[in-house]
Amino acid sequence: MTELIEKIGFIAAISVPLFNIPLIIRIIQRKSSDDISLTWVLGVWICFILMLPSGLISDDIVWRAFNIANITFFTVVVIVTLRYRFVKKGTVPFSQETESNHHDG
């Protein structure tokens, strides 16, 4: 019974962060993250970063899996949120563009 509970927990630990995917897709499709609070996104992300060491050293496979999956997917949320927050202002964080690309000369 304990093994079954651990397997269910492991599947759930990996599945929960997958629910970030619809948010990421929605931001990209709308090309905007204006409706998402930067305080919330960065606050949650910082908490996940602070929890990560505990997950990495834990013997609990469920806690470890959750931390790794969660930091991976939520980091993508943070990057996409910041990228699309600044698109309208003309400064795009994490962009490959250089200033020379913006001139018509």
C-alpha positions as CSV (number, residue, x, y, z in Angstrom):
1,M,0.0,0.0,0.0
2,T,2.8,2.4,0.8
3,E,4.4,1.8,-2.6
4,L,1.1,2.6,-4.3
5,I,0.8,5.8,-2.3
6,E,4.3,6.8,-3.3
7,K,3.7,6.1,-7.0
8,I,0.5,8.2,-6.9
9,G,2.4,11.0,-5.1
10,F,5.2,10.9,-7.7
11,I,2.8,11.1,-10.6
12,A,1.0,14.0,-9.0
13,A,4.3,15.8,-8.2
14,I,5.3,15.7,-11.8
15,S,1.8,16.5,-13.1
16,V,1.1,19.6,-11.0
17,P,3.7,21.8,-12.7
18,L,2.4,20.7,-16.1
19,F,-0.6,23.0,-15.4
20,N,1.7,25.9,-16.1
21,I,1.7,24.9,-19.8
22,P,-1.7,26.4,-20.6
23,L,-0.6,29.7,-18.9
24,I,2.6,29.8,-21.0
25,I,0.7,29.1,-24.2
26,R,-2.0,31.7,-23.4
27,I,0.7,34.4,-22.8
28,I,2.5,33.5,-26.1
29,Q,-0.7,33.4,-28.1
30,R,-1.9,36.8,-26.8
31,K,1.6,38.2,-26.8
32,S,0.8,39.8,-23.5
33,S,1.3,39.1,-19.8
34,D,-0.3,42.3,-18.6
35,D,-3.0,40.5,-16.6
36,I,-0.4,38.6,-14.5
37,S,1.0,40.2,-11.4
38,L,4.8,40.5,-11.5
39,T,4.8,40.5,-7.7
40,W,3.0,37.1,-7.7
41,V,5.1,35.6,-10.5
42,L,8.5,36.7,-9.0
43,G,7.3,36.0,-5.4
44,V,6.2,32.4,-6.2
45,W,9.4,31.8,-8.2
46,I,11.7,33.0,-5.4
47,C,9.9,30.7,-3.0
48,F,10.4,27.8,-5.4
49,I,14.1,28.7,-5.7
50,L,14.4,28.7,-1.9
51,M,12.6,25.3,-1.6
52,L,14.8,23.7,-4.4
53,P,17.8,22.9,-2.2
54,S,15.5,21.0,0.2
55,G,14.1,19.1,-2.6
56,L,17.4,18.2,-4.1
57,I,18.9,16.8,-0.9
58,S,15.7,15.0,0.2
59,D,15.5,11.3,0.2
60,D,11.8,11.7,-0.6
61,I,11.4,11.0,-4.3
62,V,8.1,12.8,-4.5
63,W,9.4,16.0,-2.9
64,R,12.5,15.9,-5.1
65,A,10.5,15.3,-8.3
66,F,8.0,18.0,-7.4
67,N,10.8,20.6,-6.9
68,I,12.7,19.7,-10.1
69,A,9.5,19.8,-12.3
70,N,8.1,22.8,-10.6
71,I,11.3,25.0,-10.8
72,T,11.6,24.0,-14.5
73,F,8.1,24.9,-15.6
74,F,7.7,27.9,-13.4
75,T,11.0,29.3,-14.6
76,V,9.5,29.2,-18.1
77,V,6.5,31.0,-16.8
78,V,8.7,33.8,-15.4
79,I,10.7,34.1,-18.6
80,V,7.6,34.3,-20.8
81,T,5.9,36.7,-18.4
82,L,8.8,39.1,-18.3
83,R,9.4,38.8,-22.1
84,Y,5.9,39.6,-23.0
85,R,5.5,42.3,-20.3
86,F,8.2,44.4,-21.9
87,V,7.4,43.8,-25.6
88,K,5.1,46.8,-25.8
89,K,7.7,49.1,-24.2
90,G,10.3,48.2,-26.8
91,T,12.7,46.5,-24.4
92,V,12.6,42.8,-24.6
93,P,14.5,40.9,-21.9
94,F,16.1,37.7,-23.0
95,S,16.0,38.8,-26.7
96,Q,18.6,38.0,-29.3
97,E,18.0,41.4,-31.0
98,T,20.7,44.0,-31.0
99,E,20.3,47.8,-31.6
100,S,21.7,47.5,-35.1
101,N,18.6,45.4,-36.0
102,H,16.4,48.3,-35.2
103,H,17.8,50.7,-37.7
104,D,16.8,50.9,-41.4
105,G,20.2,51.8,-42.6
